[in-house]
Amino acid sequence: MQETRWMQRRRKPAQPLKPGRAAIAVLVLAMLGGATAVRLVEVQILRHEEFATRAERQYKDRREIEARRGMIYDRRGMPLVNNLPSTYSIGIRPYKVENKTAAARMLAGLLEMDFAEVFEAVHDDAPFVWLRRKVDRRLAEQVKQWGGDRIGLKRETRRAYPFRSVGGQV
């Protein structure tokens, strides 16, 4: 193959690498390798317990994510099941309540429950006790605002079956 003038002009003879530049390149690479090695020793040996606990905590964290219940239709597109507005269930974490008598009195008033029943629930040894189910959203938010993290709410959906028993098994 014959070389054109353009090819001849582009070729330049290779120049040897200057010793100063080579030494700088080797020094920079050695410093980067050393910094990486120091960081690996720190993470894997010196701070091993900290990172192992953090990883275990992230791995074991459980969160319940409740999915919305979907509509169910027959083959013609008619609904067999309707979702009604949600209701809430209200519970309490007794170990987080400091003044149990005052809390029982307040909750009994808000939830329109018997004081003795609420008082018993607040003094229970269980970590969580359900107080009342099928409460509307407004009341649930009011109780949650009063109780903060001492109160637990669970949203529940209700279903209506327009054709009564048809679709109930689905």
N, C-alpha and C positions, 0 to 999 in steps of 0.2 A: 504494500500500500504506500502510495506516495504521499508525503506530508505537504500540506499547503503552507503558504506563507503565514497564515493566521495561526496554525499549530506551532510553527517554528517560533513565532513571536511570543506565544504564551508560556512556553517552557523556559523555566529559569533553573539554573543549576541549584541543587540542594546545598544550603549553607549549614555548616556544622553548628551545633548548639553551643552557645557560649557557657563556659564553666560557671559563671556567676548566676546566670538565669537558672541553670539546672539545680544549683544548690538552693536557690530560693524556692523553686518548685518542690523539691524534696523536703525542705524545711516546713513549708505550708502543709503539705500532705501529712507529715509526721505530727504536726501540731493538731490537725483535725483528727487523726487517728487516736492521738493521746487524749484529746478532749472527749471523744466518743468512749474510749475505754474507761476514763474516770467516771463518766455519767453512768455507764453500765454497772460499774462496781457500786456506785451510790444507790441506784435503783434496785439492783438484784441482791445485794448483800447488806448494805447498811440500812436501807429503808424497806426491807422485804416484808416485815410484819405489817407495816402501815398499808402498803399496797395490797397485801393479801387480804387484810380485813376490809378494805374498801371494795375490793373485787367481790368478796363474799357477800357483803351488804347489798351491792348492786344486783347480784345474781339472785339473792333470796327475797328481794322485795316483791311482795304480791299485791296486786291491785285488782279489785273486781270491777270490771267494766260491763255495765249492763246494756245490752242491746235493746233498741226499740222493737216492740213486737210488730210484726208486719200484718198487713191486711190479707185476708184469704178470700179468693174469688172462685166462683164456679167457672165452668168452661165457657159460659156466655158473658162473663165479665161482671156478673151480679155479686155483690159482697155477701159472703156467708158469715163473716165476723166483722164487727166494728170495734175499734178501740175508742174507749171513752176517756175523758180527761183523767189524768193521774190523781191518785190519792197518795198519802204518805203514812208511813209507820214511824212512830217516835219512840226512841229508847234513851236510856241514860247510862252513863259510866259512873257507878257509885263511888269508886275509889278516887275520882277527881272532884267529888263534891265535899266542900269543907263544912259548911253549916247545913247539915242534913235536914234539920227540922224546918228551917226557913225555906230551903229548896223544895221540900215536900209540900209545904203550904202554898208556895208560889205555883208549882206545877199542878197541884190539885185544883187551884183556881183557874189556871189557864186552860187545862184540859177538861174541866168540869168532871173530875173524878173524885172518888171518896178519898179523904185525907189519909185514912188508915192504910188503904191499898198503896198509895203513892209512898207513904212513909216506910212501909215494908220493902218496897222496891228500892228505895234510896239506901236502906240499911242492909241490902243483900250483899253477900260476899262475892257474887259472880262479877266478872269484869264488865259485863254488859247485860242490861235487863230491859226488855220491851215494856213500854208503858201503855201505848194505845195505837190501834190500827185504823185505817180508813179515815184519816184526818185531811181536811182540805189544805191547799197550799198556803193560804194566808195564815192560818193558825200554826202550821208547821214552821213557817218562816219566823213567826213571832216567838215561838218557843226556842228555836235555834238562836235567834238574836239574843234572847235572855240567857241561854245556857252556854253558848259558845261551843268549845270542844268537849264539854261534859255531856252534850246532847248528840245523839246519832239519829239521822233521818235516812229512811230508805223509800225511794219512789217506787210505787207499784202501779201497774196499769190494770185497768178493768176492761173486760170484754163483754160485748153485747152480741147476742145471736138473733138476728132478725127473724130467722125461720125456726126459732126455738131449738129443737134437738138436732136439726140438720146442720152439720158443720161443727158440732160440739166436740166430736172425736178427732177432728183434724188438727 
